[in-house]
Amino acid sequence: MEKGYLAIVLHAHLPYVRHPEHEFFLEEHWLFEALTETYLPLIDIFDKLIEDRVDFRITLSLSPTLLSMLLDPLLQGRYLRHLDKLLRLTEQEIERTRWQPEFHKLALLYHHRFQKARFLFADRYQKHLLQAFKRYQDLGVVELITCGATHGYLPLTSLYRSAVRAQVGTAVTLYRSVFGQNPKGFWLPECGYHPGDDEVLKEFHIKYFFVDTHGILFGSPRPKFGIFAPVYCRSGVACFGRDMESSKSVWSAIEGYPGDHNYRDFYRDIGYDLEFDYIRPYISPDGHRMNTGIKYFKITGETDEKAPYVPEAALKKAAEHAGNFMFNREKQAEHLERIMGRQPIVVAPYDAELFGHWWFEGPDWLNFLIRKIHYDQKAIKLITPSEYLKRYPKNQVMTPSLSSWGWKGYSEVWLEGSNDWIYRHLHKMTEKMIEMANAYKAPTALERRVLNQMARELLLAQSSDWAFILKTGTFVPYANKRIQDHAARFDRLYHDLKNHAVDEGLLSEIEGKDALFPQIDYRIYAS
């Protein structure tokens, strides 16, 4: 009998970036990078685990904006074009590095990886990667859950219950249309919890959600088992807390595994290293250098003099680190089981994009870990939150604390001097949306289109990604423009509708740009 359980939770999310009005748009490459470096490698690993009959469990949150982009034919076509460009670049790199053996083998490695990505995307899954995730869910090895519709930060939205309902309800509707069932769990964007938000989750039949460690530990009353067992909110929705120890060993680039000197250096990319005339066809058409994903150096240490990357040494380290992580979880489970008198659950949530993108060897580490847990020990077992709730249906009732993850743990990343200006606009937009949802009980077809598009613009403006970008200081002009554009479109549609002067041509143009949530219903904002 196992001593305890490990729930690995991967949160896959990207903001909705789609610009049909431009032939090339830099920020669309966020999706292309994540597909090549994270989502497709994870799919490849899951496929091989299933083929090898390895029993495993992963909980995977797919945000609605990510789902929408993966479903979009325009972005699917642009991604294939992106892969073909990378394959041409690696062909050139294979020739350029012919007399540099330490780099030549890496050029071949990248060429093989891009070929594999293209095969998985275009041939095996016919550009519809959600078929893969649905298959994993149907087989019972991956529990898919959803997230806020546009990753809106709920504690700063909770002033208006209708706005929280719109973020949750729109997400659940999209999930059902894609996967044919209701999501069991919900990833609160940025782990941001405001007491009472669980009542909205219950309304949409969500069974559980996650908070950061202190959300449980500072709840009321104090949790008997800390973060190593779920609690029930008074609404009946279960809440799981993040385990700090298992998180830190993977999250931290300083104290955790990703900082090992044998691993690939994320920041050294040939898009910046090579001569401009050579690399120009593969960077931004305006001449701005950008990451290509081809990186030839390892972390090496605290030095600018980087040594060539050695894949064999990095894979060996990934296997060692997987074994270390498993050993630590075994001892953790054995200790907790003696104290608790029941099998604990260790919840280890991570951004999915850490695996493969920021931490190149992350998918290999995960593969090694899953196989080691399956073959090499019996103390711990992988589990999903819903499975644990079936094993232990009786749990303490308490109210988790207002909390988030990120700096200091109480919303400060998303509400501070660089970004606090956005919320007065979001609140005013929300009030207008509620006003119009209450006013239009039986709209015409054109009025319904306007109202639904207003709802889309509000949801897109609420994305927590924009506040995060303003805080971190990266891509600030783009984040500012996105907030202002969505607010301006919303305001134009609002006034046109109020004045009975809808410009159908303009409406169609806006619908073409922000083309997500086809089943959205503005009435979700009604009081």
N, C-alpha and C positions, 0 to 999 in steps of 0.2 A: 504493500500500500504506500503510495506517494505521501510525502510529508507536507507538501504544499503545491501551490499552483502559480504559474507565471503567465500574466496576460501582457503580451506585446501589442501595443496600440500604435499604429502608424497613421498620422494625420496628413493626408495629401491635399494640398490646397495651393492654388494660384489665383490672383485676381483676374477678373474677366478683361482680357486685352484682345481686341479684334478691331482691325482698322481696314476695312475693304476699300476705303478711299485712297489708300497708299499701296503702291506695289511692294515696297519694303518698309517694314516698321520694326525698329530695334527691339522694343519691348515685347513684341510677339515671340522673340527668341527666348524669353523666360520659359514659355511652354515647350519650345523645341529642345532646349537644354534639359529640362526635366524629363521629357519623353526619352531622350537618348541616354541620359545618365542615371535616371532613377526608375521611371515607371516600366520601361521595357526590360531592363535588367531584373527587376523584381518579378515581372511576368515570366521571364525565362527561368528564373530560379523556382518559382511556384510550379511551372510546368514540369520541370525535372523532378521535383520532390514528389509530385503526383505520379509521374511515370515510374519512379523508384519505389512507390508505395510507402513513402514515409508519412506517418501520421503526424500532422501538425495543426496548430491553430494560430491564426493571426487575426487581429481586429483592425480593419482598415476603414478610415474615414475618407470619403471622397466628397470634397466640397461641391456644392451645386454649380459654382462658377467653373470649376475644373471639368465637371461632367458636361457642361454646356459647350466648352471649348473642344473637348474630345469628340463630341457629337457633330461638330460644325464642319461641313464639307469644304468651306474655304480654307480653314486652318489645316484640315487634313491634307489638302493639296499642297499648301505652302510648306508643310512639314516634309513631304516627300521631296519637294524641290530643295529644301534645306539639306536633306540627307544626300541627295545626289551631288550637291556642291561639296559636301564634306568628303565624299568618296573621290571626287576629282582632286581635291586637295591632298588626300592621303596618297593617291597615286603619284602626285608630284613629290610628296615627301619621301616616298619609298625610293624614288630616283635620286633626290637631292642628298639623302643620307646614306647612299650606297657604300661610301667609304668611311662611314662613322658607325661602326657596328653597335655601339651602345644606344644610338638613336634609331638606327635602321630597324632593329627588332621592335622598337616601340612604334615606329611608323606602320609596320606590318600589323602590330597588335591593334592599333586604332582602325586600320582599314578593315580588319576582321570584325571588330566591334560594330562599326557602322554598317557593314554588310549584314551582320546578324540583326541589327535594329531594323534595317529595311525589310529583311525577310519576315521578321515577326509582325511588323506593322502592315506591310503591303500584301504579303502572301498568306501567312498563316491566319491573320485576323482581318484581312480585307479592309484595313483602315478603321475598324470598329473594335477598339481595345476593350470597350465595356463588355463585349461578349466574353472576354477572358475572365473579367472579374465576376460576372454573373455565373459563369461555370464554376469558379472556386466557391462561390456562395452556395450554389446548388449541391456541390459535393460536400459541403459542411466544413471545409478547411479554412475558409476566410469568412469572417463575419463583417459584412459591409454595413457601415453606419453613415449617417448624414451629418450636416453641419448647418449653420446659418446660411440663408439663401445666398448672400453676398459676403459672408464672413463679417457681418455687422457686429460691432462690439456691444453686447446686450446690456451690461450694467449702465452704459451711457445712453441706452435706448429705452430703458425701462420706465422712463417718465411717461411713456405712452404705451399702454398694454397692447394697443392695436399694432404698433410698430414691431413689438416682439413677436406677436402672432404672425405678422406678415413674414418675418425672417424665418420662423419655424415652419409655418404652414406651406409657404412657397417651396421650401426645401423638401418637405415630405411629399408634396404633390409630384415634383420632378422625380424624386427617388422611385415612387410607385410606378410612374410611367416608364421608367428605364428598367427597373429590376422586378416589377410585377408583384411586389409585396411591400408591406410597411416596414420601415427601418426599426430595428429593436433599440438601437442606441443613438445618442446625439453627442457630437463634439461641440461643446460651447466654444465659439471663436475666442481665441487667446485664453482659453480656460476661464473666461470671464463670467462669474456667477453673481447674480443679484437675488437675494431671497424672494421667492415668489415666482421666479422664472420657471421653476419646475412645474408649477400649475399649468403653464402654457404647454410644456412638454407633454404633460398628462393628457391635455385636451386632444393632442394629435397622436396619442397612443404610444408614446416613447416610454420604454421600460427603464432606461438608465442613462446617466451622463457622467462626465468626469470633471473633477476640480483639482486645483493644485493642492499640495500637501496641507498648507495652513487653512484651506477652506474646510477641511475635515477637522483638523486638530483644534481650531478655534471656534468650532461650531457649538451649538447649545442643544442639549447638555453635552458634556465632554464624551468623546467616543471611547467606548470600553476597549475596543481592539485597535485604536488608532487608525492608521490608513490601511491595515492589513485585512480588513473585512469591509464590505459595503455597508452603507447605512440607508435607511429609507427616509425620505422627506415626508412631511405630513400629508403630502399629496399622494404618497404611495410610490413615487418614482425613486428608483435606487440611485445612489451616488457613490462613485469610486474615487479614491484619492491617489495622487501620484506618489510613488516611492522615490524618495530623494537619492538613496544610495545607488540603485540601479540606473537612475536617470543620469546622475553625474558622471558615471564611468563611460557613458556614450556621448553625452552632450558636450562635456568640457574638452576643449582643444588643449587646455593646459594640464589638467590632471587626468583626463580620460584617454581612451584609446586613440581617437583621431589625431592626436598630436604626436604620435610615435614618429620618429625621424625616418623610418623606412617607408612610410606612406607617401603617396603622391602629393606634391605641393599644388594646391588649388590655384595659387596666384601667379604661377609662371606659365604663360600660355604663348604659343607661337604667334598668336594674333598681335602680340605686343613685342615679341622677341625678334622676329625676322624682319628683313628689309622691307620697306614700305611697298616698293614696286612689285615685289614678289607676292606679298600677301594681299595686296589691294583688291584683287577680284573676289576675295573671300571675307572681306570685312564690310562695313557699312558703305553704301554707294557714295555717301558724302565724304568719305575718307577717314571717318572716325574709326580708330582701332577698336576691336572688340574680341571677346573670347571666342575661340573656335572649338574649344573642348580638347584640343591636342596639347598635352602638357608633358614635357620630357624630363622633369626633375622631381626629386623627392624632397621632403621637408628638410632633411639633412641636419638642421639645428638652427640656433639663433644666429644665423649668418646670411649674408647676401650671396655668398659663394655656394651655390647649390650643386650637389652631385647628381649624376644621372639616375633616373628612377629604375629600380630593379624589380619587376613584377613578381619574380619567384620569392624574393625576400619579403615583399609586402604580403603575399598570400600566406607565407609561413607565419608572419606576425598576426594576421587576421585569425588564423586557426588557433594560435596561442591565446589571443585575447578572447576568442569565443569560449575556449576551455576555462579561462580565468573567470569570465562572467558566469558560466554555468556553475563552477565550483562555489563561487560566492553566493549564488542563489540557493544552492543546495544547503549550505551551512545556515543561511538566513532562514530558510523554510524549516529546517530541523529545530533551530532555536525557537522560532515563533510558535511552532506547533506544540512544543513542550509548555510554553507559557500560556497560550491561548486555550489549549484543550480542543482545538479544532484546526483543520487545515487552513492556513492563511492563503491569501491571494496577494501577490506582488504585482502591482500595476506599473508597467514601464512604458509610458507614452513618449513618442518622438515625432518631430516633423519628418514625414517620409522623405522629403527632399534632402535631408542630411545624408541619406544612404545613396551613395553613388555620385551625387553632385558635390557637396562640400567634402564628404568623406568618400573618396573614390572606391575604397575597399569595403564600404559599408554593406552592400548586398552580399559580398562573399562572406563577411563576418556573420551576417544573418543566416546564410546558408549553412555555414559550419555549425553555428549555434543550434539550429533546428535539428540537424543530423546528429550532433552530439547528445542532445537531450533525448532523442529517439533511441539511439543505439547504446550510449555509454553509461547510463545511470537510471535509477528508479526513484530518486528522492523528490524530484519535481516533475511536473507535467504542464505542458502548454494548455491554456484554456481560454475561452472567450468569456466576457462578463455575463452573458445570458446563461451560459452553461454553469457558471459558478452560482448564479442565483437559483438555478434548478437544484443544485446540490445543497445549498444553504438558503432556503426560502425565508427563514426567520432571521431578522436582523434588527439592530437597534434603530429606533426612530429618533431623528434629531433634525435640526435646521443647520445646514452648512453656513459658513460665514461668507459675507461679501468678500470676493477675492478674485485674483487673476494670476497668471504667471507673468514673467517679465520683471523688470527692475522694481524692487521693493514689494511687488505682489499685490498692489492695490490700484490698478488702473493708470499708474503714472506715465507709462509709456504712451498711452493713448489720450492722455489729457494733461498737457503741460504747455509751456510757453510757445513752443513751435507750432502747435496744432490746435490749441483751444478755440481758435476763431471759427473752426468749421461747425461747431455744435449749434450755435445760434441759428445758422442756416438750415442745418438738418432738422432742428426742432420746428422751425417755421414751415419747412416743406412738409413735415409730418402733420402739422395742424391743418394745412391746406388739403392734404390728401384725405384726412379724416372728414373734413368738411365736404369734399366732393363725393366721397363714398357714401356719406349720409344723404346727400342731396339727390343723387341719381339712382333712383330705385328701378326705373325702367328705361334705360338709355337706348338710343338708336344704335345701329351697328357702328356708325362712325364715332359716336360719343363713347361707346364701349372701347373702341380702339384707342382713343385719346386717354381715357381713364386708365386703361391697362398699361399704356406706355408711360404715363405719369408714375405709376407704381414701380415700373422697371427703373426709371431714372432715380427715384428716391432710394430704392434698394441699392443701386450701383453707387450712389453718392455716399451711402452709409458704410461701405467697405472699410474694415479696420486697416487694410493695407495702406490706404492713403495717409492716415494719421501716423502709422508706423514709419512710412517713408519720410514724412516730414520730420519726425523725431530723429531718425538715424542720419538724415542729410544726404541720402542717395536718391537720385532720380527725382529730386524735389520739383523741378519745373513740370515734369510729367504728372506727378501727383496733384499739384496745384491745378493744372489744366483739367484733369479728370473731374475733380470736385466742382470746379467752376462750370465746366461744360454740362455736367449732369444737372446742376442747379439751374443753369440758364435754359436748358431744354424743358425742364419741369415747369419753370416759371412761364415760358412762352406758351406751352400747352395749357396751363392753368388759365391764363388770361384769355387765350383764344376761345377756350370752352366757355368761360364766364361771359364773354362778349358775343357768343354764337357766331364766331368768325374763324372756324377751323380751316387751316390751310392744309388740304389733304396731301398735296405734293410734299410739303415740309414734313408732315406726319410720316409719310412713307419713307422719306430719307432718314428720319430718326429711327424708325423701326428697322431699317436696313443696317444701321450701324450697331444698335444695341439690341441684337436679335437673340435674346435668350428667354427662357421661361415661357414657352408657347402656350402653356395652360394657365398662366397667371390670371387671377381674378381679383380685380381692384376691390371687390366687396369685402375682402378680408380686413380692410381698414375700417369698415363701418363700426360705429360704436355699438 
